[in-house]
Amino acid sequence: MSSLLPFIPVRVNTEKQVWIWDTLRQALDTDELVYFPQEYSSNHRGQTKLEVVNNGRICAVPGWSVGLVESLLE
């Protein structure tokens, strides 16, 4: 982002807070969440949570996915 862009003021309603956790928590164990979508449409060609967990290329042990990060800077 360029530092030349002006700040845009926003209004915050302190009486009505934004909290999506309850909605997300309800959807976690359903097919509503899509992982790795190829496009953002009804034909997303993504995967459900169950498909991801059982995919050996993503989770070597069902339910576990481990990523290793290595610094390339010396």
Backbone as ProteinMPNN parsed JSONL, in Angstrom:
{"seq_chain_A": "MSSLLPFIPVRVNTEKQVWIWDTLRQALDTDELVYFPQEYSSNHRGQTKLEVVNNGRICAVPGWSVGLVESLLE", "coords_chain_A": {"N_chain_A": [[0.847, -1.176, 0.0], [0.546, 2.181, -0.799], [2.136, 4.958, 0.738], [1.155, 7.35, 0.058], [-1.547, 7.362, -0.14], [-4.548, 8.656, 1.198], [-5.814, 8.513, 4.6], [-8.848, 6.886, 5.359], [-11.615, 7.771, 7.096], [-13.586, 5.809, 9.36], [-16.721, 4.705, 10.655], [-17.595, 3.382, 13.766], [-19.808, 1.258, 15.294], [-20.347, 1.025, 18.496], [-22.304, -0.133, 19.975], [-23.336, -2.273, 18.579], [-21.587, -4.856, 18.096], [-19.289, -6.522, 15.909], [-19.164, -9.894, 15.508], [-18.211, -12.908, 14.512], [-17.731, -15.471, 15.355], [-19.677, -17.243, 16.508], [-21.307, -17.897, 14.318], [-19.413, -19.062, 12.63], [-18.547, -21.198, 14.222], [-20.834, -22.792, 14.231], [-20.827, -23.656, 11.618], [-18.547, -25.18, 11.311], [-18.535, -28.043, 11.483], [-20.019, -28.842, 9.331], [-20.866, -29.113, 5.828], [-20.686, -26.568, 4.897], [-18.43, -24.906, 4.979], [-15.772, -24.259, 2.763], [-12.784, -25.558, 1.65], [-9.746, -24.693, 0.1], [-10.828, -23.472, -2.366], [-11.264, -23.287, -5.917], [-12.442, -21.342, -7.308], [-14.55, -18.536, -6.572], [-17.543, -19.194, -6.399], [-20.744, -20.865, -6.826], [-19.913, -23.175, -7.959], [-17.389, -24.05, -6.822], [-15.411, -26.008, -6.699], [-13.931, -26.815, -4.538], [-12.976, -28.336, -1.387], [-14.562, -30.246, 1.212], [-14.447, -30.193, 4.838], [-14.203, -32.833, 5.773], [-13.239, -34.115, 3.476], [-10.738, -32.865, 3.211], [-9.443, -33.613, 5.619], [-9.234, -36.35, 5.251], [-7.576, -36.539, 3.093], [-4.603, -37.687, 2.084], [-2.536, -36.253, 0.928], [-2.699, -33.769, 2.002], [-3.133, -34.011, 4.786], [-1.1, -35.993, 6.467], [-1.487, -37.683, 8.627], [-4.723, -38.419, 9.467], [-6.525, -35.526, 10.153], [-4.405, -34.03, 11.019], [-2.132, -31.606, 10.054], [0.995, -30.593, 9.19], [3.256, -28.009, 8.832], [6.454, -27.128, 7.743], [8.81, -24.593, 8.248], [11.513, -22.912, 6.934], [14.197, -20.746, 7.293], [15.681, -18.965, 4.708], [17.599, -17.137, 4.775], [20.926, -16.3, 5.538]], "CA_chain_A": [[0.0, 0.0, 0.0], [1.334, 3.397, -0.918], [1.981, 5.9, 1.847], [0.544, 8.558, -0.492], [-2.999, 7.262, -0.048], [-5.057, 9.285, 2.432], [-6.577, 7.667, 5.503], [-10.29, 7.01, 5.189], [-12.235, 7.576, 8.41], [-14.698, 4.87, 9.417], [-17.569, 4.818, 11.835], [-17.717, 2.13, 14.492], [-20.973, 1.207, 16.165], [-19.928, 0.31, 19.706], [-23.469, -0.815, 20.537], [-23.555, -3.51, 17.83], [-20.257, -5.325, 17.752], [-19.184, -7.561, 14.898], [-18.596, -11.101, 16.089], [-18.632, -13.987, 13.626], [-17.347, -16.773, 15.867], [-20.838, -18.112, 16.695], [-21.699, -18.384, 12.994], [-18.353, -19.946, 12.164], [-18.56, -22.409, 15.048], [-21.952, -23.619, 13.781], [-20.535, -24.184, 10.285], [-17.311, -25.968, 11.293], [-18.75, -29.471, 11.281], [-20.956, -29.053, 8.225], [-20.235, -28.95, 4.517], [-20.82, -25.171, 4.497], [-17.112, -24.321, 4.769], [-15.081, -24.817, 1.612], [-11.338, -25.424, 1.754], [-9.022, -24.663, -1.17], [-11.695, -23.274, -3.534], [-10.591, -22.889, -7.138], [-13.1, -20.092, -7.685], [-15.55, -18.109, -5.597], [-18.879, -19.309, -6.975], [-21.381, -22.087, -6.344], [-19.121, -24.274, -8.521], [-16.078, -23.693, -6.282], [-14.487, -27.129, -6.881], [-13.104, -26.941, -3.337], [-13.153, -29.553, -0.605], [-15.176, -30.116, 2.526], [-13.523, -30.493, 5.929], [-13.982, -34.274, 5.791], [-12.374, -34.45, 2.342], [-9.387, -32.387, 3.517], [-8.881, -34.428, 6.699], [-8.955, -37.685, 4.734], [-6.688, -36.446, 1.934], [-3.244, -37.958, 2.527], [-1.605, -35.254, 0.402], [-2.812, -32.574, 2.857], [-2.962, -34.468, 6.166], [-0.46, -37.313, 6.479], [-2.265, -38.391, 9.64], [-6.031, -37.756, 9.391], [-6.789, -34.464, 11.114], [-3.183, -33.302, 11.362], [-1.358, -31.064, 8.942], [2.164, -29.933, 9.757], [4.058, -27.279, 7.859], [7.787, -26.777, 8.217], [9.276, -23.332, 7.681], [12.953, -22.793, 7.075], [14.703, -19.454, 6.865], [16.672, -19.075, 3.655], [18.596, -16.085, 5.007], [22.056, -16.752, 6.365]], "C_chain_A": [[0.894, 1.24, 0.0], [1.089, 4.314, 0.279], [1.354, 7.205, 1.365], [-0.972, 8.529, -0.417], [-3.481, 7.877, 1.257], [-5.784, 8.252, 3.302], [-8.054, 7.926, 5.274], [-10.926, 6.771, 6.554], [-13.406, 6.591, 8.319], [-15.486, 5.109, 10.69], [-17.716, 3.443, 12.463], [-18.915, 2.226, 15.411], [-20.595, 0.372, 17.389], [-21.081, -0.443, 20.365], [-23.71, -2.159, 19.858], [-22.204, -3.991, 17.32], [-20.323, -6.433, 16.699], [-18.495, -8.758, 15.526], [-19.087, -12.281, 15.276], [-18.36, -15.373, 14.191], [-18.527, -17.721, 16.012], [-21.285, -18.709, 15.365], [-20.674, -19.372, 12.466], [-18.367, -21.263, 12.923], [-19.685, -23.35, 14.61], [-21.639, -24.295, 12.447], [-19.341, -25.124, 10.253], [-17.519, -27.437, 10.962], [-19.815, -29.771, 10.232], [-20.178, -28.942, 6.921], [-20.317, -27.512, 4.021], [-19.473, -24.508, 4.233], [-16.42, -25.035, 3.627], [-13.599, -24.522, 1.761], [-10.725, -25.53, 0.365], [-9.946, -24.487, -2.379], [-10.864, -22.844, -4.738], [-11.221, -21.631, -7.721], [-14.17, -19.782, -6.65], [-16.91, -18.042, -6.273], [-19.519, -20.569, -6.404], [-20.678, -23.329, -6.884], [-17.664, -24.073, -8.115], [-15.01, -24.756, -6.52], [-13.503, -27.25, -5.719], [-13.402, -28.238, -2.626], [-13.848, -29.251, 0.711], [-14.126, -30.448, 3.586], [-13.193, -31.984, 5.953], [-13.068, -34.712, 4.646], [-10.926, -34.034, 2.609], [-8.716, -33.284, 4.549], [-8.484, -35.811, 6.187], [-8.05, -37.692, 3.512], [-5.241, -36.591, 2.422], [-2.217, -36.983, 1.997], [-1.629, -33.981, 1.24], [-2.516, -32.948, 4.306], [-2.375, -35.872, 6.142], [-1.134, -38.229, 7.49], [-3.613, -37.69, 9.665], [-6.262, -36.756, 10.524], [-5.582, -33.635, 11.48], [-2.469, -32.857, 10.099], [-0.218, -30.255, 9.548], [2.923, -29.255, 8.634], [5.396, -26.916, 8.475], [8.258, -25.52, 7.494], [10.764, -23.23, 7.966], [13.387, -21.444, 6.536], [15.782, -19.665, 5.828], [17.777, -18.011, 3.807], [19.706, -16.614, 5.895], [22.762, -15.585, 6.979]], "O_chain_A": [[1.881, 1.307, 0.732], [-0.035, 4.426, 0.767], [1.051, 8.077, 2.179], [-1.62, 9.557, -0.609], [-2.887, 7.644, 2.31], [-6.299, 7.252, 2.802], [-8.461, 9.061, 5.024], [-10.792, 5.683, 7.113], [-14.121, 6.553, 7.318], [-14.972, 5.647, 11.671], [-17.936, 2.454, 11.764], [-19.028, 3.156, 16.209], [-20.535, -0.855, 17.312], [-20.854, -1.299, 21.22], [-24.228, -3.085, 20.483], [-21.742, -3.585, 16.254], [-21.299, -7.178, 16.622], [-17.373, -8.649, 16.019], [-20.268, -12.624, 15.342], [-18.726, -16.366, 13.563], [-18.404, -18.898, 15.673], [-21.605, -19.896, 15.293], [-21.038, -20.409, 11.912], [-18.214, -22.328, 12.324], [-19.51, -24.569, 14.617], [-22.134, -25.389, 12.177], [-19.138, -25.809, 9.25], [-16.727, -28.011, 10.215], [-20.434, -30.835, 10.251], [-18.97, -28.703, 6.925], [-20.048, -27.252, 2.848], [-19.372, -23.643, 3.363], [-16.469, -26.261, 3.526], [-13.204, -23.376, 1.972], [-11.139, -26.359, -0.445], [-9.864, -25.268, -3.327], [-9.878, -22.122, -4.593], [-10.606, -20.938, -8.531], [-14.635, -20.672, -5.939], [-17.37, -16.971, -6.669], [-18.91, -21.263, -5.59], [-20.831, -24.417, -6.33], [-16.796, -23.941, -8.977], [-13.822, -24.438, -6.54], [-12.382, -27.727, -5.892], [-14.012, -29.142, -3.199], [-13.74, -28.151, 1.252], [-13.04, -30.928, 3.26], [-12.034, -32.359, 6.134], [-12.218, -35.583, 4.829], [-9.996, -34.766, 2.272], [-7.56, -33.674, 4.382], [-7.495, -36.379, 6.65], [-7.784, -38.756, 2.952], [-4.723, -35.704, 3.101], [-1.124, -36.884, 2.554], [-0.683, -33.194, 1.195], [-1.734, -32.273, 4.975], [-3.077, -36.834, 5.83], [-1.325, -39.417, 7.229], [-3.66, -36.477, 9.864], [-6.201, -37.108, 11.702], [-5.712, -32.632, 12.182], [-2.236, -33.652, 9.188], [-0.452, -29.335, 10.331], [3.198, -29.867, 7.602], [5.454, -26.447, 9.612], [8.118, -25.403, 6.277], [11.213, -23.434, 9.094], [12.985, -21.047, 5.442], [16.701, -20.456, 6.038], [18.755, -18.001, 3.059], [19.45, -17.297, 6.887], [23.738, -15.767, 7.707]]}, "name": "protein", "num_of_chains": 1, "seq": "MSSLLPFIPVRVNTEKQVWIWDTLRQALDTDELVYFPQEYSSNHRGQTKLEVVNNGRICAVPGWSVGLVESLLE"}
